[in-house]
Every structure is written in structure tokens, then in C-alpha cells.
Amino acid sequence: IAGFETVDYEDNFFDAVIGNVPFGDFKLYDRKHNAMEFKVHDHFIAKSIDHVRPGGIVAVITTKGTLDKQNTGQLKVHSTNKQVNFLVFKGNLSAGNYFSYG
């Protein structure tokens, strides 16, 4: 068992990646999956996109900041090379829960 930041699966290995991405104001060194130098939460999302097969599903718990930030361009560019379905939970886990799928 190892943390997602240290595993080295082949790209397109999984049908789905499901997780609760970590948060922090720091970057992890990862030449293959973080060439754009994302902060840790976007790095984990980008690595998930790489590891899921085209047409697969990436389902992560993240904050609205991941999707609502002013510059989402880099993460969008990272995901445009592959058709991936996203299931994103936005909100407080204790109240007003809702999911978006797209």
C-alpha cells in the first residue's frame, strides 16, 4: 500500500479513479504527471486523468475553488487530450449536498 503520489501505474490503467484529493498550498515534484507544476490538489486530479482510460470516470471530492478559480486553463488543457467523465462533489458534506456530473 502506498500513497497516490508515489504509485507508478501505467497511464490509461483504470476504468475509474475515485478519491478525496488532498489540499495544501504546496507542489509535489512529479516530472511525468505534474509538468505544469499544479498545487497538490490539482496535481492529484491531473494524475487521475492520466491514469484513467479514455471514456473512464474521475470522481473526486474537492472544493469549489478547484472548479471556480479564475485560471482553470491548465487543468482544462491537461484533460482535453482525453475524454473523461467527471463526477464532482461541491459543497459542505454536512448540509446542502449536491453533485454535478459533466
Protein Blocks (a to p, Z undefined) as FASTA:
>chain_A
ZZfklgccdehkbfbdcddddddddddddfklmmnopafklmmmmmmmmmpcehiacddd
ddfklmmpmblmlmmmmmmmpccdddddedjfkgopacddZZ
